[in-house]
Amino acid sequence: MTELKACMVSPIHSAAVLSSERVAIKLPDEQISYKDLSQRVMALSKQLTDLGVNEGEPLACISSNNLEMICLYWACIEIGAIFFPISPRFPQAQIQSLIDSHNIRYLWSDSAIAPGQSQALKLNFAGSVVDTPKPLDINRPANVILTSGSSGTPKAAVHSLSNHIANAEGSLSTIDLEEGDSWLLSLPLFHIGGLAILNRCALKGATVVIPHPERSLTVQIEQDKLTHISLVPAQLAPILAAPDANLHSIKALLLGGGAISVDLLTELKHRNIACFTSYGMTEMGSQITTGPALADGSSGKLLPNRELKIIDGVIWVRGETLFMGYLSHDGIHKELDNDGWFYTKDRGEWDANGNLKILGRVDNMFISGGENVQPEEIEAALKQHPQINEAIVFAEPDSRFGYLPAAIVRGDIVKQLAEKTAELDDYLSDKIARFKRPRHYYAWPESATQTGLKINRSTIIEAMKAAKT
């Protein structure tokens, strides 16, 4: 970052000057201009400071996406506090454990939360003040995103605004976004993909659209003339299947969640919709590689401001988007090697066209009869089947081989799943080795829900097992 960039005003204040009357946030019953947002954030920042929220102090924010959460994020940027969003779906005990372990003195929530030793803040989000924005240090801690490692224990990844700006600039080099475009905030702000949408739109003077609680996604696309959406294939399938879906306003779809089925790609091409897939992670501020969605399941080319190397089949990353470290009770701790590289635990390779192909997680691999089995390889092959939208492969205990692969699938195929096992085995015969083909297939559990781009594998597997008993 240049010295000029390290000391700049918040992107929303810049947008308020360059695009003052442009809509910054579109709500179901209200529109907030960049000028209005800028003034609200400055007023909220003063409130937080007056209440004792200091620079470097974490502020727990417990809510789903709304105007208040967006204002709190930008207000924390303004005063140097650490925006610490927590899913409202977490049980109270887990929320309290996070508050205690990170010494959080202040919290805000739009619902009744027992604050324990923390002070629950009462804030006025409609306040407004006309003032001159002050330059800020974009290299100081700005936010935390909770991310679960293989142990399932959440780690608090800390980013600076400079991380987010570098990530947004790299993303926008591939996915065009212009002043006046609108990006649906379809991902929660406690997910790195949600924050990425805020930062991209602020840099370009584009509109962040809050999902309407009573409208289907298909209806909202048409009525709000959405230009950009971040989705997973499971969300995209019903939209494309809707006979009256009007998707003409869509300029770009950013799809996450792994390989995309051939039928979805075919339909997107038929509708002339630009669709991108990406490899990303919380610790790198969102996207690392991005490219046009392809049937081979590749994740595109390396974006600017990032570095990536592959050692022994495993991906390492660093660059301007790399997070500051993990927040603990005694500060921020980096988990990097001596040269500043972060070990992702993702297995990957570059293909002949220079696109990254993700081969799975080091910690998802299991051994079947002495052979290494990577679930993601099998899942990618299964999702090429025209009747399968989503798949999760896991290890089932076996007395002879130790473990054998089994699959949980979602899509039209579940209607005749018992009769389709032999057909699926034949379908996979020219795609993966015999020992990798699932021995049993299970229907996707109806009780399982998904938030964000990443599917929680363990949750789906446990839900399937519970439904089976």
C-alpha positions in Angstrom: 0.0 0.0 0.0 1.2 3.5 -0.8 1.5 6.1 2.0 -1.4 8.0 0.5 -3.6 4.9 0.6 -2.6 4.1 4.2 -4.1 7.4 5.3 -7.5 8.0 3.5 -11.1 8.6 4.3 -13.6 5.7 4.5 -14.8 4.5 1.1 -18.4 5.5 1.9 -17.3 9.1 2.5 -15.5 9.1 -0.8 -18.6 7.7 -2.5 -20.7 10.4 -0.7 -18.6 13.0 -2.6 -18.4 11.3 -6.0 -21.9 9.7 -6.0 -23.8 11.6 -3.2 -27.3 10.9 -4.5 -26.6 7.3 -5.6 -28.4 4.7 -3.6 -25.9 3.1 -1.2 -28.4 0.7 0.5 -31.7 -0.5 -0.8 -34.1 -1.9 1.9 -37.5 -3.4 1.3 -39.2 -0.1 2.2 -36.4 2.5 2.1 -33.4 3.7 0.1 -30.3 5.3 1.7 -28.1 7.5 -0.4 -24.3 7.6 0.0 -24.7 11.1 1.4 -27.2 9.9 4.0 -25.1 6.9 4.9 -22.0 9.0 5.3 -23.8 11.3 7.7 -25.4 8.5 9.7 -22.1 6.7 10.1 -20.4 9.8 11.4 -23.3 10.3 13.9 -23.1 6.7 15.0 -19.3 6.9 15.3 -19.7 9.8 17.8 -22.2 7.8 19.8 -19.9 4.8 20.1 -17.0 7.0 21.1 -19.1 8.8 23.7 -20.2 5.4 25.2 -16.5 4.3 25.6 -15.9 2.1 22.6 -12.3 2.7 21.9 -9.9 2.2 19.0 -8.8 -1.5 19.0 -11.8 -2.5 21.0 -14.0 -5.4 19.8 -17.7 -4.6 19.4 -19.9 -7.7 19.3 -22.8 -7.3 16.8 -25.4 -10.0 16.9 -27.9 -9.8 14.2 -28.9 -10.9 10.7 -28.3 -8.5 7.8 -29.9 -5.1 8.2 -29.2 -1.4 7.9 -27.9 -1.3 11.5 -25.3 -3.9 10.9 -24.0 -2.1 7.8 -23.8 1.2 9.7 -22.0 -0.5 12.6 -19.4 -2.0 10.3 -18.6 1.4 8.7 -18.7 3.2 12.1 -16.2 0.7 13.5 -14.0 1.5 10.5 -14.4 5.2 11.3 -13.2 5.0 15.0 -10.9 2.0 14.7 -13.0 -0.3 16.8 -13.2 -4.0 15.7 -16.5 -5.0 14.2 -17.2 -8.5 15.6 -20.3 -10.0 14.0 -21.8 -13.1 15.6 -24.5 -15.2 14.1 -27.8 -14.8 15.9 -28.4 -18.5 15.4 -25.6 -19.4 17.8 -26.9 -20.6 21.1 -26.6 -18.2 24.0 -23.9 -20.3 25.7 -21.7 -20.1 22.6 -22.2 -16.3 22.3 -21.3 -15.8 25.9 -18.2 -18.0 25.5 -17.1 -15.9 22.6 -17.7 -12.7 24.5 -15.8 -14.0 27.6 -12.8 -15.5 25.7 -12.3 -12.2 23.7 -12.8 -9.9 26.6 -15.7 -8.1 24.8 -17.0 -5.2 26.9 -19.7 -3.9 24.5 -22.3 -5.6 22.3 -25.2 -4.6 20.2 -28.1 -6.8 19.1 -31.5 -6.3 17.5 -33.0 -9.0 19.7 -33.0 -9.8 23.4 -29.5 -11.1 24.4 -28.3 -11.6 27.9 -25.1 -9.6 27.9 -23.4 -11.2 30.9 -20.6 -8.9 31.9 -20.8 -6.9 28.6 -22.7 -3.7 28.2 -25.6 -3.9 25.7 -25.6 -0.7 23.7 -28.7 1.4 22.9 -28.0 3.3 19.7 -29.8 5.7 17.5 -29.3 4.7 13.9 -31.3 7.5 12.4 -29.0 10.2 13.6 -27.3 12.5 11.1 -24.4 14.9 11.2 -22.8 17.1 8.6 -19.1 17.0 9.2 -15.8 16.7 7.4 -14.6 13.0 7.4 -11.3 12.5 9.0 -8.5 10.4 7.4 -8.0 7.0 9.0 -5.3 4.3 9.2 -6.6 1.6 6.9 -3.9 -0.8 8.2 -5.3 -1.1 11.7 -7.7 -3.9 12.7 -11.1 -3.4 11.3 -13.2 -6.5 11.8 -13.3 -10.1 12.9 -14.8 -13.0 11.0 -15.3 -16.3 12.9 -14.0 -19.3 11.0 -14.0 -22.9 12.1 -10.9 -25.0 11.6 -10.9 -28.8 11.4 -11.4 -28.9 15.2 -14.7 -27.0 14.8 -13.6 -24.4 17.4 -14.2 -20.9 15.9 -11.1 -18.8 15.3 -11.5 -15.0 15.1 -9.7 -13.9 11.8 -8.8 -10.2 11.9 -8.8 -8.0 8.8 -7.8 -4.4 8.1 -9.6 -2.2 5.7 -6.4 -2.3 3.5 -7.0 -6.1 3.3 -10.6 -5.5 2.1 -9.6 -2.9 -0.4 -6.9 -5.1 -1.9 -9.4 -8.0 -2.2 -12.1 -5.8 -3.7 -9.6 -4.3 -6.3 -8.5 -7.8 -7.3 -12.1 -9.1 -7.6 -13.2 -6.1 -9.7 -10.3 -6.7 -12.1 -12.3 -9.8 -13.3 -15.9 -9.0 -12.4 -17.0 -5.6 -13.7 -18.9 -3.5 -11.2 -20.0 0.1 -12.0 -21.5 3.0 -10.2 -25.3 2.4 -10.1 -25.0 -1.4 -10.3 -26.7 -3.4 -7.5 -25.3 -6.4 -5.6 -27.7 -8.5 -3.5 -26.4 -8.9 0.1 -27.3 -12.6 0.0 -24.5 -13.6 2.4 -24.5 -12.7 6.1 -22.1 -10.1 7.4 -20.6 -12.7 9.8 -19.4 -14.4 6.6 -16.4 -12.9 4.7 -18.4 -13.0 1.5 -21.0 -10.6 3.0 -18.3 -8.1 4.0 -16.7 -8.4 0.6 -20.0 -7.2 -1.0 -20.1 -4.1 1.2 -16.5 -3.2 0.3 -16.8 -3.8 -3.4 -19.9 -1.7 -3.7 -18.5 1.2 -1.6 -15.4 1.4 -3.8 -17.5 1.7 -6.9 -20.6 3.6 -5.7 -22.8 0.6 -6.3 -25.9 -0.3 -4.3 -26.1 -3.0 -1.6 -29.5 -4.6 -1.8 -31.0 -6.2 1.4 -33.0 -9.3 0.6 -36.7 -8.8 0.9 -38.1 -11.2 3.6 -41.4 -11.9 1.6 -40.1 -12.1 -1.9 -38.6 -15.0 -3.7 -35.1 -14.4 -5.1 -36.6 -14.7 -8.6 -39.1 -11.9 -7.9 -36.4 -9.7 -6.3 -34.1 -10.0 -9.2 -36.8 -8.6 -11.5 -38.3 -6.0 -9.3 -35.0 -4.5 -8.0 -33.1 -5.0 -11.3 -30.2 -6.7 -9.6 -27.0 -6.8 -11.6 -24.8 -8.9 -9.3 -25.5 -11.9 -7.0 -23.3 -14.3 -5.0 -24.9 -17.7 -4.8 -24.3 -21.4 -4.4 -25.5 -23.9 -7.1 -28.4 -25.1 -4.8 -29.8 -21.5 -4.8 -29.3 -21.1 -8.6 -31.1 -24.3 -9.7 -34.6 -23.2 -8.7 -34.1 -19.8 -10.2 -33.2 -21.2 -13.6 -36.0 -23.7 -13.3 -38.7 -21.1 -12.8 -40.6 -20.7 -16.1 -41.3 -17.0 -15.5 -37.8 -16.0 -14.3 -36.7 -12.7 -15.8 -32.9 -12.5 -15.4 -32.1 -9.9 -18.0 -30.7 -7.5 -15.5 -28.0 -9.9 -14.2 -24.5 -8.9 -15.3 -22.6 -11.4 -13.2 -23.2 -14.4 -11.0 -20.4 -15.3 -8.5 -20.9 -19.0 -7.6 -19.3 -20.7 -4.7 -19.6 -24.1 -3.1 -17.5 -26.3 -5.4 -18.1 -27.8 -8.8 -21.2 -26.8 -10.8 -23.4 -29.4 -12.6 -23.3 -29.5 -16.4 -27.0 -28.8 -16.7 -26.7 -25.5 -14.7 -23.8 -24.4 -16.9 -25.7 -25.2 -20.0 -28.7 -23.2 -18.9 -26.5 -20.3 -17.9 -24.9 -20.3 -21.3 -28.3 -20.5 -23.0 -29.4 -17.4 -21.1 -26.1 -15.6 -21.9 -25.5 -15.0 -18.2 -21.8 -14.4 -17.1 -21.1 -16.8 -14.4 -17.8 -17.0 -12.3 -16.5 -19.5 -9.9 -13.9 -18.7 -7.3 -11.5 -20.2 -4.7 -11.4 -18.1 -1.6 -11.1 -18.2 2.2 -11.8 -16.1 5.2 -8.1 -15.6 5.9 -7.5 -14.0 2.5 -10.4 -11.6 2.7 -12.6 -13.6 0.3 -11.6 -14.4 -3.3 -8.1 -15.7 -4.2 -8.7 -17.0 -7.8 -11.7 -16.3 -10.0 -12.7 -17.2 -13.6 -15.6 -18.1 -15.8 -17.5 -21.2 -14.6 -16.3 -24.3 -16.4 -17.6 -27.9 -16.4 -14.2 -29.2 -15.2 -14.8 -27.5 -11.8 -11.7 -25.3 -12.0 -11.7 -22.1 -9.9 -10.1 -19.6 -12.3 -6.8 -17.7 -12.3 -5.0 -15.9 -9.5 -6.3 -12.4 -8.9 -4.1 -9.3 -8.4 -2.7 -8.5 -4.9 -2.4 -12.3 -4.1 0.4 -14.9 -4.2 -0.2 -18.6 -4.3 2.2 -21.6 -4.4 1.6 -25.3 -4.2 4.0 -27.5 -2.2 3.4 -31.3 -2.2 0.0 -30.8 -3.6 -1.1 -28.3 -0.8 -1.9 -24.6 -1.3 0.0 -21.8 0.5 -1.1 -18.1 0.1 0.1 -14.6 1.0 -0.3 -11.1 -0.3 -2.0 -7.8 0.4 -5.3 -9.5 1.1 -3.9 -11.8 3.8 -5.5 -11.3 7.2 -3.7 -9.8 10.2 -3.9 -12.9 12.3 -6.3 -14.5 14.8 -7.7 -12.5 17.7 -7.3 -14.0 21.2 -7.6 -12.6 24.7 -4.0 -11.3 24.6 -3.7 -9.8 21.2 -3.5 -10.8 17.5 -1.5 -13.9 16.6 -0.2 -14.7 13.1 0.0 -18.3 12.0 2.4 -18.0 9.1 5.7 -19.5 8.2 9.0 -17.5 8.3 8.3 -16.0 4.8 4.8 -14.9 5.6 3.0 -17.8 3.8 -0.3 -19.2 5.2 -0.9 -22.9 5.0 -4.5 -23.4 3.7 -4.9 -27.2 4.1 -6.5 -27.1 0.7 -5.1 -29.5 -1.9 -4.9 -28.2 -5.5 -3.1 -28.0 -8.8 -2.8 -25.7 -11.8 -4.3 -27.1 -15.0 -2.9 -26.7 -18.5 -4.8 -23.4 -19.0 -3.5 -21.8 -15.8 -6.7 -22.3 -13.8 -6.6 -23.5 -10.2 -8.3 -26.8 -9.6 -9.2 -27.6 -5.9 -8.7 -31.3 -5.1 -10.0 -31.3 -1.6 -9.1 -30.7 2.0 -6.1 -32.4 3.7 -8.3 -32.9 6.7 -11.2 -34.5 4.8 -9.1 -37.2 3.2 -9.6 -40.8 4.5 -8.0 -44.2 3.7 -9.9 -47.0 2.1 -8.1 -50.3 1.8 -4.8 -48.6 1.9 -5.8 -46.0 -0.8 -6.1 -42.3 -0.1 -9.7 -41.0 -0.9 -10.4 -37.3 -1.3 -14.2 -36.7 -0.9 -14.1 -33.5 -3.0 -12.9 -35.3 -6.1 -15.8 -37.7 -5.9 -18.3 -34.9 -5.2 -17.1 -33.0 -8.3 -17.7 -36.1 -10.4 -21.2 -36.7 -9.0 -22.2 -33.1 -9.6 -21.6 -33.6 -13.3 -24.7 -35.9 -13.3 -27.7 -33.9 -14.7 -30.0 -35.0 -11.7 -27.5 -34.1 -8.9 -27.2 -30.5 -7.7 -25.2 -31.1 -4.6 -23.2 -34.0 -3.1 -21.2 -34.7 0.1 -19.0 -37.8 0.3 -17.9 -39.2 3.7 -16.3 -42.3 5.1 -18.4 -45.2 6.3 -16.7 -47.8 8.6 -16.2 -51.2 6.9 -14.8 -54.3 8.5 -12.7 -55.3 5.5 -11.4 -52.0 4.1 -11.5 -49.8 7.2 -13.6 -47.2 5.4 -15.6 -47.0 2.2 -17.0 -43.9 0.5 -20.7 -43.1 0.8 -22.5 -40.1 -0.6 -25.3 -37.7 0.4 -27.0 -36.2 -2.7 -29.5 -33.5 -3.5 -31.5 -33.2 -6.7 -34.1 -34.9 -8.8 -32.2 -38.2 -8.5 -33.4 -38.6 -4.9 -36.9 -39.5 -6.1 -35.5 -42.9 -7.3 -32.3 -43.1 -5.3 -32.7 -46.8 -4.3 -33.0 -47.8 -8.0 -30.2 -45.5 -9.2 -27.2 -46.9 -7.3 -26.1 -49.2 -10.1 -26.7 -46.5 -12.7 -24.6 -44.0 -10.7 -21.7 -46.6 -10.4 -21.8 -47.0 -14.2 -21.9 -43.2 -14.6 -18.8 -42.7 -12.5 -16.9 -45.6 -14.2 -15.0 -43.3 -16.6 -14.5 -40.5 -14.2 -13.0 -41.9 -11.0 -11.3 -45.1 -9.9 -13.4 -48.1 -8.7 -12.3 -47.8 -5.1 -13.5 -44.2 -5.0 -17.1 -44.9 -6.1 -19.6 -44.6 -3.3 -21.1 -47.9 -2.0 -24.2 -46.3 -0.5 -26.2 -43.2 -1.4 -28.4 -41.2 0.9 -30.9 -38.4 0.3 -30.0 -34.9 1.4 -31.6 -34.3 4.8 -34.6 -31.9 4.7 -33.7 -30.5 8.1 -30.3 -29.3 7.0 -30.0 -25.6 6.2 -27.1 -23.6 4.7 -25.9 -20.1 5.4 -23.2 -18.5 3.1 -21.3 -20.1 0.3 -19.7 -23.0 2.3 -21.6 -26.1 3.2 -21.0 -27.4 6.7 -20.1 -31.0 5.9 -20.3 -32.3 9.4 -23.8 -30.8 10.0 -25.2 -32.4 6.8 -23.7 -35.8 7.6 -25.0 -35.7 11.2 -28.4 -34.6 10.0 -28.5 -37.5 7.5 -27.6 -40.0 10.2 -30.2 -38.6 12.6 -32.9 -38.9 9.8 -31.8 -42.5 9.1 -32.3 -43.6 12.7 
